[in-house]
Amino acid sequence: MTLQQPLARDPQSWLRRAGPEDPVYFFNPITLRETAKRFLTGFPGEVTYAVKANPHDEVLETLAEAGLEAFDVASPIEMALVNRARRSARLHYHNPVRSKSEVAQGRQFGITSWSIDRHSELDKLGDITGAEIAVRLKLPVEGASYDFGRKFGADPETAVELLKTVVTRGGVPSITFHPGTQCHDAGAWEAYIQASADVAKRAGVTLHRLNVGGGFPSHRCDRLPDLQKIFATIAAAKAEAFGGDGPALVCEPGRGMVAEAFQLALQVKAVCDDTIFLNDGIYGGLSEWKDIGASSRVTAVATSGSHSDRMRDFTVFGPTCDSIDTLPETISLPADLKEGDYLLFDGMGAYSTALATRFNGFGDYRIVTLTR
Ligand SMILES: *Cc1c(COP(=O)(O)O)cnc(C)c1O
């Protein structure tokens, strides 16, 4: 729950002044606009945003202002959120499994692209005349933090059959895939683009668009993402696989778009030898750490004076009474870290508030908007 949205110029002095006891997210709209611009100018096709990474109104509004005209949504609630931020936005309903009532609600929202990965879900859509239907392809490729092909996606043989059926029924055929989240390996996109061209050729279908998914990495630990290199690889792979006039490209970044626009400040509730207890953990904004590991981008903020340069490895627990509420790795922090101090985590905009629970009565947070 968002409690209030004050403004701040810099997180550290705001924390010292306000002394918040609940988690605080510092949102930097300038960073988000800059990242959006990087995608809009660098990606060789249309840029959409995967709402699930961070569905806050301010995020959707900032992206709409920055020039995004289409959004990737997975549920009617996400459709309503996008509608509120930008009425004219186009919606891509790229959750390939939907109930009948969700399909009906999608139609009411005017979905402009549907993804499918099996015949039964194509049948559920009923009349698809003139509608863009993107067949979700999956390949056994590596390079991402976890495998998105485990749940969704048709293997190439099934994708060939699905594409043919889409055309027979009067739909507009496209292919979509997702190489897996936090994917540093541009080769994953290359393999998918080549396979998409093969599938389209075997089906005898000219693709309307090729959606290369999300998966663009954010800055976690010491590894800087090289978006420009990934964009260049995607453009070159498309030209090679499809020749001169291939399908128009689309991407749908979540993490890569929003991660850097938020920092998360957590308070140290207790220090006991090499163990610290924070006011949030894996049931809150750090939920993803249990799946994709810790990030080293953490700064300690002393509430009075400053910390020593001597560092120590701490075991970190969250606030709940559950013993698995601990970070997967120890964190190196100033040896004189004290109760009441803060830890400021960078790059925390994606899959943080979106995954936070209210377990054990914790989970309230507020968002402070940075003004520079
Ligand atoms: C989650 C998701 C995305 C965004 O993935 P990121 O790794 O956050 O970029 C894009 N498209 C689809 C279909 C998704 O499910």
The ligand as a Gaussian input file, in Angstrom:
#p B3LYP/6-31G(d) Opt

LIG

0 1
 C        7.100000     -10.696000     -17.827000
 C        6.938000     -10.508000     -19.283000
 C        7.676000      -9.508000     -19.917000
 C        8.711000      -8.665000     -19.214000
 O        9.815000      -9.421000     -18.870000
 P       11.147000      -8.698000     -18.290000
 O       12.101000      -9.822000     -18.103000
 O       10.756000      -8.035000     -17.026000
 O       11.593000      -7.723000     -19.314000
 C        7.471000      -9.320000     -21.265000
 N        6.575000     -10.071000     -21.947000
 C        5.846000     -11.056000     -21.375000
 C        4.886000     -11.830000     -22.188000
 C        6.013000     -11.302000     -20.016000
 O        5.303000     -12.270000     -19.440000

